[in-house]
Structures are given as C-alpha cells and as structure tokens.
Amino acid sequence: MKSILVILMGVLMSQVLVAQNRIASTVTFKSGNETIEGILIRPNQNEKVPAVVFQQGSGDHAFDGYEKEAWGPHKFYIEDVLLEQGYAILYCNKRGLGNSTGNWKNNDFYGRADDAYAAVEYLKSRDDIDASRIGVSGHSQGGWVAQIVASQHDDIAFVISLAGPTVGVTEQTAMYDSLMYLCNGFPEEKLGKKMEKYRKRKKTSATIGKTLPFIKSAYYWHLIIDYDHDEALKNLSTQTLLLFAEHDANVPPEQNIDHLNMLFDNDLPPNFTIKVMEGGQHGFYQVENRCVDWNTAEKQPFDPQFQNEIREWLKSLE
C-alpha cells in the first residue's frame, strides 16, 4: 500500500511539473502533395531535446485543443511521461482532419506511414530537436503505422506501440467482433457460423468499395482489408516497446503475442520488449473485464505503474 501511495504521489508531482514546463505550437509540413498539421509539445528548456511522432488510431478524431492540454489516454500514457523525461511530442492530424489537407479515407497504412515519416523529417529540420533521437509511437491502428515507419527507415530511434496489433487487419477485426458477440451473449457454440457470415460481409464491403470508390467507408475498407503485418515485424530492427492490456477486446494480448511467437519461432528479437497492463482495456483504463464498454471505462483510473513501465523503458534507451 505504501509503495502504491509513493507511486501516486510521484505521478501527481510530475503532472504539476509538466504543466509548468509545457510549450505548445501548431506546425505544418509537407507530405507529398498534402499539407499535414501537427501540434508540437516540448519541454520548456533551451537545449535540443529528443522527440516522438505520435499516430492516433482509427477514425476521424483530430487533436483539437491539444495546444492547451492533452486529454484522455494520450495525456496519461504518452504526454506526461514524455515531457517528464525531456521528450517533445508531435501529434499529427490525419489527412482531412484539423487543417491537414486530403482525405484519410483515401490513405492506406503505407500512406499514413509516409505522413508520419514526413513528420520525422520535419522534426529533423528544427534546431530545438535532437535529430538522432526521434522515435515514433502510435495507439491501436497507429501502432501498426509506427511499426511500419520504423521497418522502412533505419533512422527511427525507437518505437512505442500502444495496443498496436501484430496480426493483420482481417484477423484483428475478426478477433474484436467475435469477442463482442460473446460479450453480448451470443452462444459460443454458434460463433463459428456467425463469424463465417461476418467474413463474407467484410469481403462484400471491400468489393463495393473497390467498385464504387465514392462510398468512402467501403473504399477505405477496400484499402486496408488485406493488410498483413508480418513483413513489417520482420524488418523492425529498432528498439521497440509493445504495450498491451489484459482486457483489451480490440487487440487481445494473448493472440497478438502468440502471433509474434509463431512468426519468430518462439525466439523473439532482442530489440522487442513486451509488456501487458494488468486490468487494462484498449485505452488502458482499468476495468474488470473486456466486456466493459468504452464510456464506462473512461470513468476509471489509469494504472500509475503502467506509466512507470514506459518511463523505465525510455531511461533504458539512454
């Protein structure tokens, strides 16, 4: 109990210090023909600092208001820890979100990886950033993107993947939907036939998207449905922290870690560090089981020890 109180006090003190030492600015940079908007948060200090390019997950959530203060999981498991350790963080709006041009629904994972690497190159051009210590992080779908970037470019210093899958898109979405069927009371003995119908619907949606690209949701599904992550994992040679959560229905840790072991014949690369947050869900809120809905989960606390895992791993890089 005493050790938990000490950790909590440390987290609270670090958050107070972070609030006093946070400089935010809106930036833009080019990625091909598109202009990407970012929000750069850096420690209030004069010397060059290392940095992290952050990639959000699926959907159309822009980083509005982050110039003032990050909210939700990003604040607790990324920004507070990074600023405390002297890192800057660059949040990037996907194409078409905020003041970024283009349309994210026309952009597959490799296109997102190109945008993320454009952010890395932008940071390298700044006098206040240490160009030799720029890493990439991402949550959920952004975890795929972060790993792709590092697999393609040998100048990425490290990767922090937050609930980022190791399996491909079809397998990841099937895992999630099957678990949701079970959470909603669907009989387990009938799940096989249900998932067979599910796979047919997904393929039909992708075919519609390919044929009728103006139906953007279907077209986006067509772009990503066949994505397989194995090649990126095999080419990922930089220091990589893979963080999972025990009760994550979107990215179940057991299946994703099993896939890693299968891919590498139970001999994981030494640059991979794998951690599982006990009691965490997809956003790393503490919950009792994986059937807790997101709105309920958001009212739950974060585990300070989980932040400490990130903190200690970053220190180990030095």
Buried (B, 14 or more C-beta within 10 A) or exposed (E): EEEEEEBEEBBEEBBEBBEEBBEBEBBBBEBEEBBBBBBBBBBEEEEBBBBBBBBBBBEEEBBEEBBEEBEEBBBBBBBBBBBBBBBBBBBBBBBBBBEBBBBBBBBBBBBBBBBBBBBBBBBBEBEBBBBEBBBBBBBBBBBBBBBBBBBBBEEBBBBBBBBBBBBBBBBBBBBBBBBBBBBEEEEEEEBEEEBEEBEEEBEEBBBBBBEEBEBBEBBBBBBBBEBEBEEBBEEBEBBBBBBBBBBBBBBBBEBBBEBBEEBEEEEBEEBBBBBBBEBBBBBBBBBEEBBBEEEEBEEBEBBBBBBBBBBEBBEEEE
